[in-house]
Amino acid sequence: MNKKKDPNIAPGMDDQEELNASATDKEVADGEYTSVTTLSYDEVDPS
C-alpha cells in the first residue's frame, strides 16, 4: 500500500523566510539545493 503524501513543512518553520533563502556556496557545491521557479498570475480587471 503506497499512499502519495502532500509535501509539508516542519512545525515552527517560517516558510516564507526559509523557502526564499538562497543556498550557500557549500550547499551548491554539495548538490544540496533545489531550483525554485515562482509563477505569479496577475489578473487585470477588464472594466
C-alpha positions in Angstrom: 0.0 0.0 0.0 1.8 3.2 -1.2 -0.1 6.4 -0.5 1.1 9.6 -2.0 1.6 12.3 0.7 1.5 16.0 0.1 4.7 17.9 0.8 4.8 19.6 4.2 6.9 21.9 6.3 8.2 21.2 9.8 6.2 22.9 12.6 7.7 26.2 13.6 9.4 26.8 10.3 8.9 30.3 8.9 8.0 29.0 5.4 8.4 32.3 3.5 11.8 33.2 5.0 13.1 29.6 4.8 11.8 28.8 1.4 13.1 32.1 -0.1 16.6 31.7 1.3 19.4 31.2 -1.2 21.6 28.2 -1.0 25.1 28.7 0.5 28.2 28.0 -1.7 28.8 24.8 0.3 25.2 23.6 -0.3 25.6 24.3 -4.0 29.0 22.5 -4.1 27.5 19.5 -2.3 24.4 19.5 -4.5 22.2 20.2 -1.5 19.8 22.7 -3.1 16.6 22.8 -5.1 15.9 25.1 -8.0 12.7 27.0 -7.4 10.5 28.8 -10.0 7.8 31.1 -8.9 4.7 31.6 -11.0 2.6 34.6 -10.4 -0.7 35.2 -12.1 -1.5 38.9 -12.3 -5.2 39.3 -13.4 -6.2 42.7 -14.6 -9.9 43.7 -14.2 -11.1 44.4 -17.8 -13.6 47.1 -16.7 
